[in-house]
């Protein structure tokens, strides 16, 4: 993994070489190199190891996702703020299966750093509400469930939210 600033320098060098090729008369090659510079720019905003970890999580391969996330040694310096949020979000999802205390820490950090998609933020708040419910913090769980419901615009978490509200009524 290249540092995020190295990716920008690499993209700039590719663009410069593409312009050189155009000036030298090889217009097709120059345009190709300018278009090719979009790859490092894309990877600046979307970390490649986080993307691979998401692919592993879609297949429910938690050890594989953990392996890809382990490649990110120092997330505070190597990742942009939103990428740090997704780094913590993925760790929270993986730890929610086994260690709720650790998962709560990761989800809170992910919400604090921010996530790009409202659906991911809704899932994080729903998981935080579940942790708060297991710790008998009903007011906090209610507030988090209401926030998750507002963020869930497509209604994909509607069943989980209603199920959690039913569990709160039993408490």
KEKE-3310 file (N, C-alpha, C; in steps of 0.2 Angstrom, whole numbers, plus 5000, padded with zeros to 4 digits):
npx = (5004:5003:5007:4995:4999:5009:5001:4995:5006:5010:4999:5000:5013:5010:5000:5008:5017:5008:5004:5016:5017:5007:5011:5022:5017:5010:4995:4985:4991:4994:4982:4977:4986:4983:4970:4973:4978:4968:4966:4976:4971:4957:4960:4966:4955:4947:4952:4962:4963:4953:4942:4944:4942:4929:4923:4926:4919:4906:4905:4904:4916:4925:4938:4946:4943:4948:4962:4964:4962:4972:4983:4984:4994:4996:4982:4979:4988:4989:4977:4963:4951:4937:4940:4946:4935:4927:4936:4936:4922:4921:4929:4921:4910:4915:4919:4907:4901:4908:4914:4906:4909:4921:4917:4907:4916:4923:4912:4907:4918:4918:4906:4909:4920:4914:4904:4902:4890:4873:4866:4876:4879:4867:4867:4878:4873:4862:4868:4875:4864:4859:4869:4868:4856:4858:4866:4857:4853:4841:4836:4847:4847:4835:4836:4846:4840:4830:4838:4844:4832:4829:4839:4838:4833:4829:4822:4828:4832:4821:4814:4823:4824:4811:4810:4820:4814:4803:4809:4814:4802:4799:4808)
npy = (4994:5011:5026:5039:5052:5049:5042:5053:5060:5050:5050:5063:5063:5053:5060:5071:5064:5059:5072:5075:5065:5068:5081:5077:5070:5059:5056:5047:5039:5048:5052:5040:5038:5049:5046:5035:5040:5041:5030:5030:5041:5038:5028:5035:5041:5030:5017:5003:4991:4992:4991:4978:4971:4974:4966:4953:4953:4953:4940:4934:4931:4932:4930:4932:4946:4952:4949:4957:4970:4970:4973:4987:4997:5009:5017:5031:5039:5034:5034:5043:5054:5049:5036:5031:5031:5020:5010:5008:5005:4993:4985:4985:4978:4966:4963:4963:4951:4943:4951:4962:4974:4979:4980:4991:5001:5003:5006:5018:5026:5025:5032:5044:5048:5048:5042:5039:5034:5035:5023:5015:5022:5021:5007:5006:5014:5007:4995:5000:5004:4991:4986:4995:4992:4979:4982:4988:5001:5010:5023:5028:5018:5020:5033:5031:5021:5029:5038:5029:5025:5037:5038:5027:5027:5019:5009:4997:4992:4991:4980:4975:4986:4987:4974:4976:4987:4980:4971:4981:4984:4973:4974)
npz = (5000:4995:5003:5005:5000:4991:4981:4975:4970:4961:4952:4947:4941:4931:4923:4919:4911:4901:4895:4890:4880:4872:4867:4860:4850:4850:4852:4856:4865:4875:4879:4884:4895:4903:4906:4913:4925:4933:4941:4952:4958:4962:4971:4981:4987:4990:4999:4994:5002:5011:5002:4997:5009:5011:5001:5005:5017:5012:5007:5019:5025:5038:5043:5032:5028:5040:5038:5026:5032:5041:5034:5033:5042:5050:5052:5055:5049:5036:5030:5024:5032:5031:5027:5038:5046:5040:5041:5055:5056:5049:5057:5068:5064:5062:5076:5082:5082:5092:5103:5111:5118:5113:5100:5101:5104:5092:5083:5089:5086:5072:5069:5074:5066:5054:5040:5023:5017:5021:5024:5029:5041:5047:5050:5058:5069:5073:5077:5088:5096:5099:5107:5117:5122:5127:5137:5146:5144:5141:5136:5129:5119:5113:5107:5098:5090:5084:5077:5068:5061:5055:5046:5038:5023:5013:5019:5022:5035:5042:5047:5057:5066:5070:5077:5087:5094:5099:5108:5117:5123:5130:5141)
capx = (5000:5007:5005:4990:5002:5012:4996:4994:5012:5010:4994:5003:5018:5006:4997:5013:5019:5003:5004:5022:5016:5002:5015:5027:5013:5007:4989:4981:4995:4994:4975:4977:4990:4979:4964:4976:4980:4962:4966:4978:4966:4952:4963:4967:4948:4944:4958:4961:4962:4946:4938:4945:4939:4921:4922:4927:4913:4900:4905:4904:4923:4928:4946:4949:4942:4953:4968:4965:4963:4979:4988:4984:4998:4994:4977:4978:4992:4989:4970:4959:4946:4931:4942:4947:4928:4926:4941:4933:4916:4923:4931:4915:4906:4918:4919:4900:4900:4911:4916:4902:4913:4926:4913:4905:4921:4924:4906:4907:4924:4916:4901:4913:4924:4910:4904:4900:4883:4868:4865:4882:4878:4861:4869:4882:4869:4858:4872:4876:4858:4859:4874:4866:4850:4861:4869:4851:4853:4836:4836:4852:4845:4829:4838:4850:4836:4827:4842:4844:4826:4829:4844:4836:4828:4826:4818:4831:4833:4814:4812:4828:4822:4804:4812:4823:4809:4799:4813:4814:4795:4799:4812)
capy = (5000:5017:5032:5043:5057:5045:5041:5059:5061:5046:5052:5069:5061:5050:5066:5075:5060:5059:5078:5075:5061:5072:5086:5073:5068:5052:5059:5042:5036:5053:5052:5034:5040:5054:5042:5030:5043:5041:5025:5032:5046:5034:5024:5040:5042:5023:5013:4997:4986:4992:4988:4971:4969:4974:4961:4947:4953:4951:4933:4932:4928:4937:4930:4935:4953:4954:4949:4963:4976:4970:4976:4994:4997:5015:5020:5038:5043:5031:5034:5049:5053:5045:5029:5029:5029:5014:5005:5006:5002:4986:4981:4985:4973:4959:4962:4963:4944:4940:4955:4968:4980:4981:4983:4997:5006:5004:5009:5025:5029:5026:5037:5051:5050:5049:5037:5042:5032:5035:5016:5012:5026:5018:5001:5008:5016:5001:4991:5004:5003:4984:4986:4999:4988:4973:4985:4991:5008:5010:5029:5029:5014:5023:5038:5028:5018:5034:5041:5024:5025:5042:5037:5021:5030:5014:5004:4990:4990:4992:4974:4975:4991:4985:4969:4979:4990:4975:4969:4986:4984:4968:4976)
capz = (5000:4995:5007:5001:4996:4985:4976:4972:4966:4955:4947:4944:4936:4925:4919:4915:4905:4896:4892:4886:4874:4867:4864:4856:4844:4851:4856:4859:4871:4880:4882:4888:4901:4907:4909:4918:4931:4937:4946:4959:4962:4964:4976:4986:4991:4992:5000:4991:5006:5013:4997:4997:5015:5010:4997:5009:5021:5008:5007:5026:5026:5043:5044:5026:5029:5045:5034:5022:5036:5044:5029:5035:5048:5054:5049:5056:5044:5029:5027:5024:5038:5030:5026:5045:5048:5037:5044:5062:5054:5047:5063:5073:5061:5064:5083:5085:5082:5097:5108:5110:5121:5107:5094:5103:5104:5085:5080:5091:5083:5065:5069:5076:5060:5048:5035:5017:5015:5026:5026:5034:5047:5050:5052:5064:5075:5075:5081:5094:5099:5101:5112:5123:5124:5131:5144:5149:5143:5136:5133:5123:5113:5109:5103:5093:5085:5081:5072:5063:5057:5050:5041:5034:5018:5008:5023:5023:5042:5045:5051:5063:5070:5074:5081:5093:5098:5103:5113:5122:5126:5135:5146)
cpx = (5004:5003:5000:4993:5006:5008:4995:5000:5012:5005:4997:5008:5015:5003:5002:5016:5014:5003:5010:5021:5011:5006:5020:5023:5009:5000:4985:4984:4994:4987:4974:4980:4986:4973:4967:4977:4974:4962:4970:4974:4960:4954:4965:4960:4945:4950:4957:4960:4956:4941:4938:4942:4931:4919:4922:4921:4907:4899:4905:4911:4927:4936:4949:4949:4947:4960:4970:4966:4969:4984:4989:4987:4996:4989:4976:4982:4991:4982:4967:4953:4940:4934:4944:4940:4926:4930:4938:4926:4917:4925:4926:4911:4909:4918:4912:4898:4902:4911:4912:4905:4917:4922:4910:4910:4923:4918:4906:4913:4922:4911:4905:4917:4920:4910:4900:4892:4879:4866:4870:4881:4872:4863:4873:4878:4864:4862:4874:4870:4857:4864:4871:4860:4853:4864:4863:4851:4848:4835:4841:4850:4840:4831:4842:4846:4832:4831:4843:4838:4826:4834:4843:4831:4825:4822:4821:4832:4826:4813:4817:4826:4816:4806:4815:4818:4804:4803:4814:4807:4795:4803:4809)
cpy = (5006:5022:5036:5049:5055:5044:5047:5061:5057:5048:5059:5067:5057:5055:5069:5071:5060:5066:5078:5070:5064:5077:5083:5070:5062:5054:5053:5039:5041:5053:5046:5035:5044:5050:5037:5033:5043:5036:5027:5037:5043:5030:5029:5041:5035:5018:5006:4991:4986:4990:4981:4968:4969:4968:4954:4947:4951:4944:4930:4928:4933:4936:4933:4943:4955:4954:4955:4969:4976:4973:4984:4995:5003:5019:5028:5042:5041:5032:5041:5048:5049:5037:5027:5027:5022:5008:5003:5003:4994:4982:4980:4979:4966:4958:4961:4955:4941:4945:4962:4975:4983:4984:4989:5003:5008:5007:5016:5029:5030:5032:5044:5053:5051:5044:5041:5041:5033:5028:5013:5016:5023:5011:5002:5010:5011:4996:4994:5003:4996:4983:4989:4995:4982:4976:4988:4998:5010:5017:5030:5024:5017:5028:5036:5025:5023:5037:5036:5024:5031:5041:5032:5024:5024:5008:4997:4987:4990:4986:4973:4980:4990:4979:4972:4983:4986:4972:4974:4986:4979:4969:4980)
cpz = (5000:5000:5002:4997:4990:4980:4972:4967:4960:4950:4944:4939:4930:4920:4915:4910:4900:4892:4887:4879:4869:4863:4859:4850:4845:4856:4859:4865:4876:4883:4886:4895:4906:4910:4914:4925:4935:4942:4952:4962:4965:4971:4982:4990:4993:4993:4997:4996:5010:5008:4997:5004:5015:5006:5001:5014:5018:5007:5014:5028:5031:5043:5037:5026:5034:5042:5030:5026:5040:5040:5031:5042:5052:5050:5050:5051:5037:5026:5028:5030:5037:5029:5033:5048:5046:5040:5051:5061:5053:5053:5068:5070:5063:5071:5086:5085:5089:5103:5107:5113:5116:5101:5095:5102:5096:5082:5082:5087:5075:5064:5070:5069:5054:5043:5029:5016:5021:5028:5030:5040:5051:5053:5059:5070:5077:5079:5088:5099:5102:5107:5118:5126:5129:5137:5148:5149:5138:5133:5128:5117:5109:5105:5097:5087:5081:5075:5066:5058:5052:5045:5036:5029:5014:5012:5023:5030:5045:5050:5058:5068:5074:5079:5088:5097:5102:5109:5119:5126:5132:5141:5151)
residu = (UNK:UNK:UNK:UNK:UNK:UNK:UNK:UNK:UNK:UNK:UNK:UNK:UNK:UNK:UNK:UNK:UNK:UNK:UNK:UNK:UNK:UNK:UNK:UNK:UNK:UNK:UNK:UNK:UNK:UNK:UNK:UNK:UNK:UNK:UNK:UNK:UNK:UNK:UNK:UNK:UNK:UNK:UNK:UNK:UNK:UNK:UNK:UNK:UNK:UNK:UNK:UNK:UNK:UNK:UNK:UNK:UNK:UNK:UNK:UNK:UNK:UNK:UNK:UNK:UNK:UNK:UNK:UNK:UNK:UNK:UNK:UNK:UNK:UNK:UNK:UNK:UNK:UNK:UNK:UNK:UNK:UNK:UNK:UNK:UNK:UNK:UNK:UNK:UNK:UNK:UNK:UNK:UNK:UNK:UNK:UNK:UNK:UNK:UNK:UNK:UNK:UNK:UNK:UNK:UNK:UNK:UNK:UNK:UNK:UNK:UNK:UNK:UNK:UNK:UNK:UNK:UNK:UNK:UNK:UNK:UNK:UNK:UNK:UNK:UNK:UNK:UNK:UNK:UNK:UNK:UNK:UNK:UNK:UNK:UNK:UNK:UNK:UNK:UNK:UNK:UNK:UNK:UNK:UNK:UNK:UNK:UNK:UNK:UNK:UNK:UNK:UNK:UNK:UNK:UNK:UNK:UNK:UNK:UNK:UNK:UNK:UNK:UNK:UNK:UNK:UNK:UNK:UNK:UNK:UNK:UNK)
# end
